[in-house]
């Protein structure tokens, strides 16, 4: 009986000492070299099986892995990963002279969105016609980016009146807001940091 217990103990020791389980590390968000080094530290290999566009994870970082992090795997097993190509790129379409409703469809197809349009009275352009755009046509943008449009309110006393830029980001709408003087709103006044708080000439003033 004693010898049988000893043999059973030796067998259990051998089984325990020869386990090859390794805990798979989290590789998502790591660069290729970081992921390889981290996998190797756990006695695991790594293989890139695919690359995909991703709107969140930057280009050159791991998007997905199999087995998942914290799973157990045999040592020397390959962890297969998918790498990010970064956000999918798109081109800014030509929108000037188009009706605002048409631009929404085009921008949706391009994967872009419209910031709140800046509107201005104009005797030269029909109501809801795009007068100008930022960025310029053919500019390369990441999908999901916002664009700024200057849109006509139609004729008002046969004059072009200054648009209301208050609350708009001058960096994003800089081409249209060039005539406005940026004055930061005092803290606690409710304006977003960096947005126009006041400008001269005032909104609605007639251009000479």
Residue pairs with C-beta under 8 A, 6 or more apart in sequence:
20 74
20 75
20 76
21 72
21 73
21 74
21 75
22 42
22 43
22 44
22 72
22 73
22 74
22 75
22 77
23 42
23 70
23 71
23 72
24 42
24 44
24 65
24 67
24 68
24 69
24 70
24 71
24 72
24 73
24 79
25 38
25 39
25 41
25 42
25 44
25 69
26 65
26 69
26 70
27 35
27 38
27 39
27 46
27 62
27 65
27 69
27 79
27 81
28 57
28 61
28 62
28 63
28 64
28 65
28 69
29 57
29 61
29 62
30 38
30 61
30 62
31 60
31 61
31 62
32 48
32 60
32 62
32 83
35 46
35 62
35 81
36 46
39 45
39 46
39 79
40 46
42 75
43 75
43 76
44 73
44 75
44 76
44 77
44 78
44 79
45 76
45 77
45 78
45 79
46 78
46 79
46 80
46 81
47 78
47 79
47 80
47 81
48 80
48 81
48 82
48 83
49 80
49 81
49 82
50 82
50 83
51 82
51 83
51 84
51 85
52 63
52 82
52 83
52 84
52 85
53 84
53 85
53 86
53 87
53 88
54 63
54 84
54 85
54 86
54 87
55 87
55 88
55 142
55 143
55 144
57 63
57 84
58 84
58 86
59 84
59 85
59 86
60 83
60 84
60 86
61 83
61 84
62 81
62 82
62 83
62 84
63 81
63 82
63 83
63 84
64 81
64 82
65 79
65 80
65 81
65 82
66 79
66 80
66 81
67 73
67 77
67 79
73 79
86 142
87 142
87 143
87 144
88 111
88 142
88 143
89 140
89 141
89 142
89 143
90 110
90 111
90 112
90 140
90 141
90 142
90 143
91 110
91 138
91 139
91 140
91 141
92 110
92 112
92 133
92 135
92 136
92 137
92 138
92 139
92 140
92 141
92 147
93 106
93 107
93 110
93 137
94 137
94 138
95 103
95 106
95 107
95 130
95 133
95 137
95 149
96 130
96 131
96 132
96 133
96 137
97 129
97 130
98 106
98 129
98 130
99 128
99 129
99 130
100 117
100 128
100 129
100 130
100 149
100 151
101 128
103 114
103 130
103 149
104 114
107 113
107 114
107 147
110 143
111 143
111 144
112 141
112 143
112 144
112 145
112 146
112 147
113 144
113 145
113 146
113 147
114 146
114 147
114 148
114 149
115 146
115 147
115 148
115 149
115 168
115 169
115 172
115 173
116 167
116 168
117 148
117 149
117 150
117 151
118 148
118 149
118 150
118 151
118 163
118 164
118 165
118 168
118 173
118 176
118 177
119 150
119 151
119 152
119 153
119 163
119 164
120 131
120 150
120 151
120 152
120 153
120 160
120 161
120 162
120 163
121 152
121 153
121 154
121 155
121 156
121 157
121 159
121 160
121 161
121 204
122 131
122 152
122 153
122 154
122 155
122 160
123 155
123 156
123 158
123 159
123 160
124 152
124 160
125 131
125 152
125 154
126 152
126 154
127 152
127 153
127 154
128 151
128 152
129 151
129 152
130 149
130 150
130 151
130 152
131 150
131 151
131 152
132 149
132 150
132 175
132 176
133 147
133 148
133 149
133 150
134 147
134 148
134 149
134 172
134 173
134 174
134 175
134 176
135 141
135 147
141 147
146 172
148 168
148 172
148 173
148 176
150 163
150 173
150 176
157 206
159 206
159 207
160 206
160 207
161 203
161 204
161 205
161 206
161 207
162 179
162 180
162 199
162 201
162 202
162 203
162 204
162 205
162 206
162 207
163 176
163 203
164 203
164 204
165 173
165 176
165 177
165 180
165 196
165 199
165 203
166 191
166 195
166 196
166 197
166 198
166 199
166 203
167 191
167 192
167 195
167 196
168 177
168 195
168 196
169 192
169 194
169 195
170 177
170 180
170 182
170 194
170 195
170 196
171 194
177 196
177 199
179 199
179 201
180 196
180 199
180 200
181 198
181 199
181 200
182 196
182 197
182 199
183 196
183 197
183 198
183 199
184 193
184 194
184 197
185 191
185 195
185 197
185 198
189 197
191 197
